Amino acid sequence: MLANQSALPSIDEKTDNVKLKEQTDAFESIILKMLMDSAMQNEKNIFSAQNDPGDKIYKSMYREELAKASAGSFGFSEMLYNYLSQRV
């Protein structure tokens, strides 16, 4: 379950193509973030013997930015964009 439901982007089918692409990319970044959080849940850092207090926060922020940078390149966004743009 997502902790902050208000952070989810809403996708409006009736928006223009540029805005729709931005919305589908934002949706894909959330999917990627969730996948990376799950895949890297038990990741150990080989450079430190213990977890620093901000380690979880830093790793979460890193994965979020990585997901945002990767959005639009995995195909989820394009598939959703094509579906929604044809419905109008």
Helices and strands as residue ranges (DSSP letters): G 5-7, H 17-39, H 55-70, H 76-87
